[in-house]
Amino acid sequence: MSQQVGSTDIKKKVLSTGIRVGTQVKTKFMKPFITKASPEGLYMLDLDITLEKIKTAAKFINRLGTDKLIVCSGRQYANTPIEKFCEMLDSKKLLGRFLPGTLTNPSLPYYIEPKLVLISDPQVDEQAIIEATNAGIPIIGISNTDNITSKLDVVIPANNRGRKALATVYWLLVRQILIERGELKEDEPMKYEIDDFETKITEEEIE
């Protein structure tokens, strides 16, 4: 695959990752982002809107600073994508169960005061959303067709269940943040590819 990556190439590159394949359920919140249903009855997300929303999110993140961002997920497949994201952008990661009080109780040893929260799934990361909302911290959320997004400030419509899809969303977001900062050109390859962002499955999990 050539390393030249314009916006049409980016679309080609990510189409096969399942980034726009949703679920069999659509919420009223996600309706504007859905194009059609697949023959299997899965709602498909509009990739153009996803890429636009990634740009919006990247601008938002850069404005507040990646070092003021925490990225949370209780979803295992999001672990590697988030680790790579935080490694490249110096953000803080919170993986696994979100401990109550993390954003709301200053007397706790693990209390933090980010300026922005990025979550991978509004359903799985509900505790993070509740606390960020209570603390008045804006939230960017990757949302599938069946998610409720009423508490999110920026919605990135994408498949947030698939390994490859999650890797792709985080890869695109890092890339866009670096482009916005002037640290990467549109047609320049990044240090990591989508595959590097993907959570690898161990043998035991397959069986």
MIKEVO-643716 format. One line per 5 residues: number of its first residue (from 1); their letters; for each residue x, z, y of N, C-alpha, C. Coordinates in pm, 1 decimal, decimal comma. Layout:
N
NUM = a = X Z Y X Z Y X Z Y; ...;
END
This chain:
207
1 = msqqv = 84,5 0,0 -119,8 0,0 0,0 0,0 87,8 0,0 124,4; 58,0 -81,8 221,3 142,7 -89,8 340,3 126,4 36,4 423,9; 231,8 69,3 496,7 229,3 192,2 575,7 165,2 171,0 712,7; 136,6 45,3 745,8 72,3 19,9 875,0 -71,0 71,8 868,7; -103,8 162,9 956,9 -236,6 222,4 947,7 -312,4 212,5 1079,6;
6 = gstdi = -390,7 107,6 1095,6 -479,4 100,2 1211,5 -611,5 163,6 1172,3; -712,0 155,8 1259,0 -837,3 225,4 1226,5 -911,0 157,4 1110,6; -902,1 24,3 1100,7 -969,3 -41,6 987,2 -895,5 -7,7 857,8; -762,4 1,4 867,4 -684,3 36,1 748,2 -716,6 178,1 704,2; -735,0 264,3 802,6 -768,7 404,3 771,1 -901,0 406,8 694,8;
11 = kkkvl = -997,5 329,0 740,8 -1125,9 325,6 670,7 -1108,3 278,7 527,0; -1030,0 170,7 509,6 -1004,9 119,9 374,2 -939,5 227,8 289,5; -843,5 295,3 350,8 -764,8 395,0 279,3 -851,6 510,5 230,3; -950,2 550,4 310,7 -1026,6 669,7 273,7 -1158,4 641,4 202,4; -1200,7 516,0 201,4 -1329,7 484,5 138,1 -1334,8 524,3 -8,8;
16 = stgir = -1222,2 506,8 -77,6 -1220,8 531,7 -222,6 -1206,5 680,1 -256,3; -1196,1 766,4 -155,1 -1171,1 908,2 -182,9 -1298,9 988,6 -203,8; -1413,1 924,2 -186,1 -1539,3 996,1 -202,9 -1577,5 1079,6 -81,9; -1507,4 1056,5 29,0 -1529,9 1136,8 149,8 -1673,5 1127,3 200,9; -1739,8 1013,6 173,9 -1875,0 998,1 230,6 -1985,9 1014,8 127,5;
21 = vgtqv = -1948,1 1054,6 5,8 -2049,1 1072,4 -98,6 -2108,0 1212,8 -88,4; -2236,6 1218,9 -55,9 -2300,8 1348,8 -40,3 -2367,5 1397,6 -167,5; -2475,1 1471,7 -149,3 -2546,9 1529,4 -263,6 -2684,9 1464,0 -272,2; -2769,5 1513,9 -360,5 -2905,2 1458,5 -374,8 -3002,4 1525,7 -278,5; -2950,3 1614,0 -196,5 -3034,7 1686,4 -101,4 -2988,8 1654,8 39,7;
26 = ktkfm = -3085,0 1635,2 131,4 -3043,3 1623,2 271,0 -3121,0 1722,5 356,2; -3051,3 1789,1 445,1 -3117,7 1882,4 535,4 -3148,6 1808,5 664,7; -3238,1 1865,9 744,2 -3273,0 1800,6 871,2 -3151,1 1795,9 963,4; -3059,1 1891,5 945,5 -2938,7 1897,1 1029,7 -2846,5 1778,6 1002,2; -2843,7 1735,6 876,4 -2747,9 1633,1 836,3 -2805,9 1491,6 838,0;
31 = kpfit = -2937,5 1482,6 862,1 -3003,4 1351,9 864,8 -2934,6 1248,7 954,4; -2893,5 1286,9 1077,3 -2833,3 1187,8 1166,8 -2702,9 1126,5 1113,8; -2641,0 1192,1 1015,9 -2510,6 1145,2 966,5 -2522,1 1064,5 838,1; -2646,3 1049,2 788,2 -2665,2 984,3 657,6 -2706,4 838,7 675,8; -2643,8 749,4 600,9 -2678,0 607,9 612,5 -2785,6 568,2 512,8;
36 = kaspe = -2762,3 603,5 384,9 -2857,5 560,8 282,2 -2833,8 645,6 158,1; -2913,9 622,4 56,3 -2888,5 688,7 -71,5 -2824,2 588,4 -166,7; -2735,6 636,0 -251,2 -2672,1 548,5 -350,6 -2770,8 524,7 -464,1; -2742,1 425,7 -553,2 -2831,4 401,6 -667,7 -2851,3 527,8 -752,1; -2751,4 616,0 -752,7 -2762,6 740,1 -831,8 -2843,4 846,7 -758,2;
41 = glyml = -2890,4 812,2 -636,9 -2970,8 908,8 -562,5 -2890,6 1006,2 -478,4; -2763,6 974,3 -457,0 -2681,4 1060,5 -371,0 -2686,1 1007,4 -228,2; -2704,9 1095,4 -134,5 -2706,0 1052,1 5,9 -2563,8 1021,7 51,0; -2549,1 909,3 123,3 -2416,8 867,5 168,6 -2401,7 895,9 317,8; -2285,0 946,2 354,3 -2257,7 978,0 494,4 -2196,1 858,3 565,5;
46 = dldit = -2217,6 850,7 694,4 -2167,1 740,0 774,2 -2020,1 766,0 809,7; -1931,1 685,8 751,3 -1787,1 708,9 769,1 -1743,2 695,4 915,1; -1806,8 603,7 988,3 -1771,4 587,3 1130,1 -1796,5 715,5 1208,1; -1911,1 778,7 1177,6 -1943,1 904,9 1246,1 -1843,3 1012,3 1204,4; -1809,2 1015,7 1075,6 -1711,8 1114,8 1027,4 -1580,0 1101,3 1103,3;
51 = lekik = -1532,0 977,6 1117,7 -1404,0 954,9 1186,9 -1414,7 991,5 1335,1; -1528,9 962,2 1395,4 -1551,7 1001,4 1535,9 -1549,4 1153,5 1551,1; -1615,7 1220,3 1457,3 -1624,2 1367,1 1463,1 -1487,5 1430,8 1439,6; -1406,1 1365,7 1358,2 -1269,7 1415,4 1336,9 -1191,0 1406,0 1468,3; -1214,3 1298,7 1543,3 -1150,8 1285,9 1675,8 -1196,7 1397,1 1769,7;
56 = taakf = -1327,3 1421,6 1770,7 -1383,5 1528,5 1854,6 -1321,7 1663,5 1817,6; -1316,4 1690,0 1686,9 -1260,3 1816,8 1638,8 -1112,8 1829,4 1676,5; -1038,4 1719,5 1663,4 -895,0 1721,0 1695,6 -872,2 1752,9 1843,0; -953,3 1694,2 1929,3 -942,5 1721,6 2073,8 -970,7 1868,7 2102,2; -1075,2 1919,0 2038,8 -1117,6 2058,0 2056,1 -1004,8 2153,4 2011,7;
61 = inrlg = -949,7 2125,5 1893,6 -843,0 2209,9 1837,5 -719,2 2206,6 1927,8; -683,0 2088,4 1974,6 -564,8 2077,5 2061,3 -584,7 2150,2 2193,7; -708,0 2147,3 2242,4 -734,7 2211,3 2370,7 -713,0 2362,7 2360,9; -755,3 2421,0 2247,8 -741,6 2566,3 2231,8 -608,1 2606,5 2168,4; -543,3 2510,3 2102,6 -413,3 2537,2 2040,2 -425,0 2562,2 1891,2;
66 = tdkli = -346,8 2489,2 1811,5 -353,6 2504,8 1665,3 -307,6 2644,3 1623,2; -226,0 2708,7 1706,7 -179,3 2844,6 1671,9 -288,4 2949,4 1696,4; -396,3 2907,5 1761,7 -509,4 3000,0 1787,3 -623,9 2973,6 1689,8; -597,4 2887,4 1591,0 -701,6 2844,7 1496,9 -685,3 2915,9 1362,9; -796,2 2961,3 1304,9 -788,6 3001,4 1164,6 -873,0 2905,6 1081,5;
71 = vcsgr = -821,4 2874,3 964,5 -887,7 2780,8 874,4 -927,2 2859,3 750,1; -1058,8 2862,2 721,3 -1105,8 2944,0 609,0 -1171,0 2857,9 503,2; -1157,0 2903,9 380,3 -1239,6 2846,4 274,7 -1243,8 2937,3 154,6; -1365,3 2954,3 102,5 -1382,1 3023,7 -23,8 -1384,6 2925,2 -138,5; -1359,0 2798,7 -109,2 -1365,3 2693,9 -211,3 -1224,2 2661,4 -260,2;
76 = qyant = -1204,8 2669,9 -389,0 -1070,2 2654,7 -445,2 -1007,3 2518,1 -413,2; -1088,7 2413,4 -417,2 -1033,6 2279,5 -393,3 -981,3 2262,6 -250,2; -1019,5 2354,4 -161,9 -973,2 2343,6 -23,3 -837,8 2412,3 -2,9; -789,6 2483,5 -104,9 -666,4 2561,2 -86,8 -545,7 2478,1 -45,2; -513,1 2376,4 -125,5 -394,8 2295,0 -92,4 -413,5 2220,5 39,7;
81 = piekf = -529,9 2157,1 63,4 -547,7 2090,2 192,4 -525,7 2185,0 310,3; -576,3 2307,5 299,7 -562,2 2403,1 409,1 -417,6 2450,0 422,7; -351,7 2471,1 309,6 -210,7 2512,3 315,2 -125,8 2407,5 385,9; -147,7 2281,1 351,7 -72,3 2172,7 416,0 -107,0 2163,4 565,2; -233,7 2173,5 595,5 -281,0 2168,5 734,1 -209,2 2276,5 816,5;
86 = cemld = -210,0 2399,0 763,9 -151,7 2512,0 837,5 0,5 2503,8 845,4; 60,4 2448,1 740,6 206,3 2429,1 741,6 246,2 2332,2 852,7; 170,4 2224,8 866,7 206,3 2120,9 964,3 169,3 2157,8 1107,7; 68,6 2243,9 1123,4 17,4 2270,5 1258,5 32,1 2415,5 1302,9; 92,5 2497,0 1217,6 115,5 2636,3 1253,4 -14,8 2712,1 1279,9;
91 = skkll = -116,2 2684,5 1198,4 -242,9 2758,1 1208,7 -242,8 2867,2 1101,2; -339,1 2957,4 1111,2 -347,3 3066,7 1013,8 -453,0 3032,5 909,8; -422,4 3059,2 784,0 -519,5 3028,6 678,2 -578,6 3156,4 619,4; -706,7 3148,8 586,3 -773,2 3258,0 514,6 -840,6 3196,6 393,1; -778,5 3211,4 276,4 -830,6 3148,4 155,5 -898,9 3253,0 67,8;
96 = grflp = -993,9 3206,3 -12,1 -1065,1 3298,2 -100,3 -1173,2 3373,1 -24,0; -1205,9 3492,8 -71,5 -1316,2 3567,4 -12,7 -1283,5 3609,2 130,5; -1378,7 3588,0 220,1 -1360,6 3625,9 360,4 -1395,1 3774,0 373,5; -1296,2 3856,0 408,2 -1318,1 4000,6 411,5 -1404,1 4040,4 530,7; -1512,8 4112,3 506,5 -1600,8 4153,2 615,6 -1523,9 4231,7 721,8;
101 = gtltn = -1551,8 4200,2 847,4 -1485,8 4269,6 957,3 -1361,8 4199,5 1009,6; -1319,9 4091,2 941,1 -1198,5 4019,2 980,2 -1200,9 3979,5 1128,3; -1318,0 3936,6 1177,2 -1327,1 3890,7 1316,0 -1401,9 3988,6 1406,1; -1458,6 4094,4 1344,5 -1548,9 4179,4 1423,7 -1509,0 4326,2 1431,4; -1416,8 4369,4 1346,7 -1382,6 4512,0 1344,6 -1235,0 4536,3 1377,2;
106 = pslpy = -1204,8 4564,8 1505,6 -1065,9 4580,5 1550,8 -989,9 4693,6 1482,7; -1061,0 4787,3 1417,8 -989,6 4898,6 1355,1 -933,5 4862,0 1217,2; -970,6 4745,7 1165,9 -920,3 4704,8 1033,7 -779,4 4646,3 1045,7; -694,5 4669,5 943,8 -556,9 4617,7 949,9 -551,0 4465,1 950,0; -651,5 4399,8 889,9 -647,6 4252,8 882,3 -730,2 4185,5 992,9;
111 = yiepk = -774,5 4264,0 1090,0 -853,4 4207,5 1202,9 -771,0 4104,0 1280,0; -832,3 3991,5 1313,1 -764,0 3888,9 1393,5 -857,3 3838,4 1504,0; -797,7 3783,2 1606,4 -874,5 3731,0 1719,3 -839,0 3585,3 1746,7; -886,9 3495,0 1661,9 -859,2 3353,4 1687,6 -945,1 3300,6 1802,1; -911,0 3183,4 1850,8 -992,8 3119,2 1955,1 -1090,7 3019,9 1893,4;
116 = lvlis = -1065,5 2986,7 1764,6 -1142,4 2881,5 1698,7 -1135,5 2902,0 1547,9; -1246,8 2869,5 1480,0 -1251,6 2882,7 1334,2 -1290,1 2747,0 1274,2; -1218,5 2708,7 1168,8 -1250,0 2584,9 1096,1 -1287,4 2624,3 954,2; -1407,6 2584,0 911,5 -1452,3 2618,4 776,2 -1476,3 2491,9 694,5; -1473,2 2508,8 562,2 -1482,7 2392,5 473,3 -1621,4 2370,4 417,3;
121 = dpqvd = -1705,0 2474,9 424,5 -1839,5 2462,1 369,9 -1927,3 2573,2 428,5; -2029,4 2536,4 506,4 -2113,0 2636,8 571,9 -2180,4 2733,6 474,6; -2201,1 2689,1 351,6 -2266,0 2775,6 253,4 -2166,3 2876,0 196,3; -2052,8 2825,6 149,3 -1950,3 2909,7 88,0 -1887,2 3003,3 191,9; -1870,3 2953,2 312,8 -1799,9 3029,5 416,8 -1896,3 3096,7 514,5;
126 = eqaii = -2009,5 3138,3 460,4 -2114,7 3195,2 544,7 -2068,8 3321,6 619,4; -1991,6 3406,0 550,3 -1944,2 3529,8 613,4 -1858,2 3499,5 737,1; -1773,1 3399,5 724,6 -1687,9 3359,7 838,0 -1774,0 3311,1 954,4; -1878,8 3236,6 923,1 -1968,5 3185,3 1027,2 -2041,4 3300,0 1098,3; -2092,7 3393,8 1020,4 -2165,2 3507,6 1078,3 -2074,0 3583,6 1175,1;
131 = eatna = -1951,0 3610,1 1130,5 -1859,7 3689,7 1214,0 -1811,3 3613,5 1336,6; -1781,0 3486,1 1318,5 -1735,5 3405,6 1432,7 -1847,5 3397,1 1536,4; -1969,6 3379,7 1488,9 -2084,9 3372,6 1578,4 -2100,5 3503,8 1656,3; -2090,5 3615,1 1585,4 -2102,3 3746,3 1649,5 -1990,6 3771,8 1749,7; -1872,3 3718,4 1720,5 -1756,5 3741,1 1807,6 -1747,4 3635,0 1918,0;
136 = gipii = -1842,8 3539,4 1916,2 -1842,5 3434,4 2018,7 -1729,1 3335,0 2003,4; -1685,6 3312,7 1879,0 -1576,0 3217,9 1852,5 -1636,8 3085,6 1805,3; -1599,4 2973,8 1868,9 -1655,5 2844,2 1825,1 -1612,8 2808,3 1682,8; -1699,9 2732,8 1615,9 -1677,1 2697,9 1475,0 -1684,7 2546,8 1454,7; -1584,4 2494,7 1386,4 -1587,3 2355,3 1339,7 -1610,9 2363,6 1189,4;
141 = gisnt = -1705,6 2284,2 1138,3 -1734,0 2293,0 995,4 -1744,7 2157,7 928,2; -1682,8 2146,6 811,4 -1699,2 2026,6 728,2 -1829,9 2046,9 652,8; -1922,3 1952,8 668,5 -2056,9 1974,3 614,5 -2104,3 1857,5 530,4; -2162,7 1891,6 417,1 -2218,3 1792,0 326,8 -2365,9 1768,5 360,9; -2427,9 1675,0 292,9 -2566,2 1636,9 325,2 -2665,0 1751,5 307,0;
146 = dnits = -2629,2 1851,1 223,1 -2723,5 1959,2 194,4 -2692,9 2087,1 272,7; -2600,0 2079,4 368,5 -2562,1 2200,5 442,4 -2650,8 2227,1 563,9; -2654,0 2353,6 602,7 -2723,9 2394,8 724,8 -2617,6 2417,7 831,2; -2632,3 2348,5 942,9 -2522,7 2347,1 1040,0 -2560,8 2406,7 1174,9; -2669,9 2482,6 1177,7 -2721,7 2530,5 1306,5 -2623,7 2618,9 1382,7;
151 = kldvv = -2528,9 2682,0 1312,4 -2435,1 2772,4 1379,1 -2301,5 2705,5 1413,7; -2288,0 2577,5 1380,1 -2159,3 2509,5 1402,1 -2154,8 2442,8 1539,0; -2038,3 2448,0 1602,2 -2020,4 2382,3 1731,8 -1982,1 2235,4 1713,9; -1901,6 2207,4 1613,2 -1867,7 2068,5 1579,9 -1888,5 2051,4 1430,2; -1964,8 1949,9 1393,3 -1989,4 1920,0 1251,9 -1905,2 1799,9 1211,8;
156 = ipann = -1825,9 1814,1 1106,6 -1756,6 1698,6 1048,7 -1832,2 1663,5 920,6; -1914,3 1557,0 924,4 -1992,4 1524,1 804,6 -1902,1 1462,1 698,4; -1891,7 1526,9 583,7 -1806,2 1475,5 476,2 -1838,7 1547,4 346,7; -1797,9 1487,7 238,4 -1808,6 1549,5 107,3 -1712,4 1668,8 106,2; -1766,1 1790,4 99,1 -1678,8 1908,0 100,3 -1670,5 1975,4 -37,2;
161 = rgrka = -1704,3 1898,7 -141,3 -1697,6 1952,6 -277,6 -1583,8 1887,8 -356,8; -1555,9 1761,8 -329,1 -1458,3 1688,6 -409,8 -1315,2 1720,9 -370,5; -1227,1 1724,6 -469,6 -1084,7 1753,8 -443,7 -1023,2 1651,3 -350,0; -1044,8 1525,2 -386,3 -984,4 1415,9 -308,9 -1047,2 1407,8 -169,7; -1177,5 1427,7 -165,0 -1249,3 1418,8 -37,1 -1201,7 1527,7 59,4;
166 = latvy = -1187,9 1650,8 10,3 -1140,9 1760,4 95,8 -998,4 1734,4 143,9; -914,7 1685,0 52,8 -776,9 1651,0 91,0 -778,5 1547,7 203,6; -868,3 1451,1 191,5 -876,0 1342,7 289,3 -918,9 1392,4 426,6; -1020,3 1478,9 428,8 -1068,7 1530,1 557,7 -957,3 1604,8 630,5; -889,0 1692,1 559,0 -782,0 1770,3 623,3 -664,2 1682,0 663,2;
171 = wllvr = -634,8 1584,0 581,2 -526,1 1489,2 612,8 -559,8 1411,0 740,6; -682,8 1361,9 747,1 -726,8 1286,2 865,3 -722,6 1373,1 991,2; -759,4 1498,5 974,8 -764,3 1589,6 1089,1 -622,8 1618,9 1141,3; -530,8 1647,0 1049,7 -390,9 1669,7 1091,0 -338,0 1546,0 1162,3; -362,7 1430,7 1101,1 -313,3 1304,9 1157,5 -366,3 1284,6 1299,7;
176 = qilie = -495,7 1308,0 1316,6 -558,4 1286,6 1446,8 -505,9 1386,9 1550,5; -484,2 1510,1 1509,4 -430,4 1612,4 1600,0 -290,8 1570,5 1647,7; -209,3 1520,8 1555,7 -73,4 1477,2 1591,9 -77,4 1353,6 1681,8; -171,5 1263,7 1657,2 -186,1 1144,6 1742,2 -227,3 1186,3 1883,4; -325,9 1275,4 1890,8 -373,5 1323,5 2021,8 -259,9 1389,9 2100,7;
181 = rgelk = -172,1 1456,7 2028,2 -60,4 1526,6 2092,9 51,9 1432,1 2133,2; 43,2 1307,5 2084,9 150,2 1212,0 2111,9 269,9 1230,3 2019,3; 249,7 1302,7 1910,4 360,7 1326,7 1816,7 362,5 1225,3 1702,1; 256,8 1145,5 1695,9 247,9 1044,9 1590,4 178,8 923,2 1649,7; 229,1 803,9 1615,3 161,6 681,8 1662,7 55,1 642,2 1561,3;
186 = edepm = -47,0 571,2 1609,7 -157,6 526,6 1523,1 -106,9 457,9 1395,9; -1,3 378,3 1410,8 43,5 296,7 1296,3 163,2 358,6 1223,9; 189,3 484,1 1253,3 303,9 550,6 1190,7 259,4 629,1 1067,9; 338,7 628,3 960,5 302,5 710,0 844,7 329,5 857,6 873,2; 252,4 942,4 811,3 272,5 1084,8 827,6 369,2 1133,6 720,4;
191 = kyeid = 423,6 1253,2 742,8 518,3 1313,1 647,6 454,7 1325,0 508,2; 325,5 1357,4 504,7 255,8 1371,5 376,6 147,5 1265,5 363,8; 119,9 1229,5 238,7 8,0 1139,7 211,0 -112,3 1223,5 165,2; -226,7 1156,5 150,9 -348,4 1226,7 107,6 -324,2 1302,0 -23,7; -252,4 1237,8 -116,7 -225,0 1300,2 -247,0 -155,5 1434,9 -232,8;
196 = dfetk = -68,5 1445,9 -132,2 4,8 1571,6 -110,9 -88,6 1683,7 -66,3; -203,0 1646,2 -10,9 -299,8 1744,1 38,4 -397,1 1788,1 -71,5; -387,8 1720,8 -186,0 -489,4 1743,2 -289,3 -455,6 1862,4 -378,8; -554,1 1948,4 -403,2 -535,8 2060,7 -495,1 -523,7 2004,7 -636,3; -414,0 2035,8 -700,8 -393,0 1983,9 -836,3 -467,5 2071,3 -936,7;
201 = iteee = -523,8 2005,3 -1036,8 -593,7 2080,9 -1141,0 -494,6 2110,7 -1251,9; -495,2 2235,0 -1298,7 -407,1 2269,3 -1411,1 -475,1 2229,6 -1542,0; -394,7 2220,6 -1645,9 -445,1 2178,9 -1778,8 -565,4 2264,6 -1821,2; -553,4 2396,1 -1801,6 -658,7 2487,2 -1852,2 -794,5 2453,7 -1788,4; -789,3 2418,0 -1659,4 -916,5 2394,1 -1588,6 -988,5 2271,0 -1641,9;
206 = ie = -910,1 2175,6 -1695,0 -970,5 2051,6 -1744,9 -1045,6 2080,5 -1875,4; -987,8 2167,5 -1956,0 -1046,4 2196,1 -2088,5 -1169,6 2280,7 -2083,2;
END
